[in-house]
Amino acid sequence: MAKFIRKNETISGQLNDDLVMVDIEKGSYFSLNSVATRIWELLENPLSPESLYDALLAEYDVTPEQCRTEVNEYLEKMKELGLIQVVV
């Protein structure tokens, strides 16, 4: 089962409830909302999508279906932006 982990080539800092990140090499700027920030924090260590669902369902008042949909969208977007990588 594939797991995801964040890439650490970015500089980041909190701005209110959002996480602001800059990829120095790409010259890209990202802002993550509170849920995406929590996903980023959880991906400090390799996690499967199922582990992410479980962790977020325990923390947020959301249905399992909504959680899966939104986590999958965040993971896909983070992969496209080069913020996370797949590990086996």
C-alpha distance (Angstrom), angle and dihedral (degrees) to the residues before:
residue distance angle dihedral
M1 . . .
A2 3.78 . .
K3 3.76 119.4 .
F4 3.77 129.6 -166.0
I5 3.77 131.0 -137.3
R6 3.77 130.3 179.6
K7 3.77 122.3 -108.8
N8 3.76 113.0 -125.7
E9 3.80 100.1 -149.0
T10 3.79 90.6 109.1
I11 3.77 136.2 85.9
S12 3.78 112.5 -135.7
G13 3.77 141.9 -178.7
Q14 3.79 140.4 169.8
L15 3.77 120.7 -98.0
N16 3.81 107.7 -178.2
D17 3.84 104.9 -56.9
D18 3.79 94.0 -22.3
L19 3.76 130.6 85.5
V20 3.79 115.2 -133.9
M21 3.79 116.9 -156.3
V22 3.78 135.3 -175.6
D23 3.78 124.7 -163.3
I24 3.80 101.5 -151.9
E25 3.83 95.6 -165.6
K26 3.81 94.6 50.5
G27 3.78 95.6 33.7
S28 3.80 88.8 -129.6
Y29 3.79 128.7 147.9
F30 3.81 124.1 -154.2
S31 3.77 134.2 -176.4
L32 3.80 118.9 -162.6
N33 3.79 122.7 -162.2
S34 3.80 120.2 -132.7
V35 3.82 95.6 -85.1
A36 3.81 93.9 46.3
T37 3.82 87.9 46.2
R38 3.80 89.8 54.6
I39 3.80 90.6 49.5
W40 3.82 88.7 50.2
E41 3.81 90.3 51.3
L42 3.81 92.1 49.1
L43 3.81 91.2 50.2
E44 3.79 91.5 65.1
N45 3.80 82.4 102.0
P46 3.81 125.7 34.3
L47 3.81 111.3 -83.2
S48 3.77 134.8 174.6
P49 3.79 118.9 -128.1
E50 3.81 88.1 -109.6
S51 3.81 91.0 57.2
L52 3.80 89.5 49.9
Y53 3.82 90.7 50.6
D54 3.81 91.2 50.9
A55 3.80 93.9 48.0
L56 3.80 94.0 47.4
L57 3.81 94.4 44.0
A58 3.81 87.6 56.2
E59 3.81 91.4 52.0
Y60 3.81 105.2 36.5
D61 3.78 134.6 50.8
V62 3.80 97.6 -121.6
T63 3.78 136.2 123.2
P64 3.81 117.7 -103.7
E65 3.81 90.3 -116.8
Q66 3.81 93.6 52.1
C67 3.79 90.9 45.2
R68 3.82 92.7 52.3
T69 3.79 92.7 46.5
E70 3.80 94.8 48.7
V71 3.80 95.6 42.0
N72 3.80 90.6 50.5
E73 3.82 90.0 50.0
Y74 3.81 91.8 49.2
L75 3.81 92.3 47.4
E76 3.78 92.0 49.3
K77 3.81 92.5 48.8
M78 3.82 92.1 46.0
K79 3.83 89.7 51.4
E80 3.81 91.2 49.8
L81 3.80 90.4 51.1
G82 3.79 92.0 48.3
L83 3.80 93.3 -118.3
I84 3.81 96.6 123.7
Q85 3.77 136.1 29.2
V86 3.78 135.4 -153.5
V87 3.79 118.0 -112.5
V88 3.78 126.5 -174.1
